[in-house]
Amino acid sequence: MARRKRALEVVRAEDDGDGKPSRCNRLNFFELAYQRIEELLVHCELKPGQFMTMLELQHMTGFGRTPVHHAVNRLSNDTLIIIRPRHGLHIAPIDLTRERMLLGLRRDMERFVVRLAADRASLSHRNQALHIERLLRERRASLTLDEFNSIDRRIDALVLDAVGEPFLVHTLRPLHTLYRRIGYIHHRFMPGQADLSGTIDRHLAILNAVANRRVEDAVKASDALIDYMGEMFTGMETGIDPRLLDCSIEPLLGA
């Protein structure tokens, strides 16, 4: 209810004077709804394999029908939500085989993107990268998983903004969401994997290389991050509770 109230307050604050949100603000509202649902997916508040209605999703996010419908269509194209006509929504289960295969695609795309980012980064982009790097170093030992995911999203956005190619944003963003969720499950639910220092160090290397416009170092740092993510799959394929990947799987012995 509180989220719903805040969302309504945003609409009222951004209308164009005749009681209706301007087109620019409506588009911004669609993006906010997308970001909120994306966050729920990453943190498994929308569980893989879960069935729900559009109305339930509206209540969870605090957004109305139109922005949620718009966001769901985008997330359906991203293969994160499956739309079942007349039956509602199905949060796509996690297929570790598929997502490990797509990691190869992400490796190649990230190489291309980070190379361009390091080459094209403006003074503003470099300043932002150094600021994030400094924050990560200062908070390295105390950063929570939720805080790291928020910073990780900012890093992804900064790198793509430095590249300046909208097509790459639309292509890479779903992959970022897929693997941010994998990272969340790995660190949150795999025994002995709560330590974030490994992933933080690899992100620090990328930030430093982009900030200093060291193209080849940026590519190497990107490859190191993808390698680290590949190691996550090795452990998860044998050690993760399958119900975390698809909540529709019946529990053993009624657990």
Number of C-alpha atoms within 10 A of each C-alpha: 10 9 13 15 11 13 19 14 11 13 17 14 13 17 16 13 10 7 11 13 18 15 11 11 17 17 13 14 23 18 16 18 24 22 14 17 22 21 19 16 21 24 20 17 12 21 22 23 21 16 19 14 14 17 14 12 19 19 14 17 21 20 25 19 14 14 20 25 19 16 22 23 16 15 19 17 13 18 16 22 23 20 21 11 7 7 11 14 21 20 23 21 20 21 11 15 10 9 18 17 11 14 18 14 13 20 18 14 15 21 19 15 24 29 24 22 27 28 19 19 24 16 10 11 19 24 14 17 25 19 13 20 22 15 13 19 13 11 12 15 12 11 18 14 17 13 10 18 19 12 15 18 14 15 19 15 14 19 26 23 18 21 22 16 12 10 9 16 17 11 13 18 15 18 19 16 18 20 19 20 21 23 21 19 21 21 17 15 16 16 11 9 13 15 14 17 13 10 16 19 17 17 21 19 19 27 28 21 26 30 25 17 20 16 20 16 19 28 24 17 24 26 19 18 20 20 14 14 19 16 10 19 19 12 14 17 12 9 13 16 14 16 16 17 20 18 18 15 11 11 11 6 5 5 5
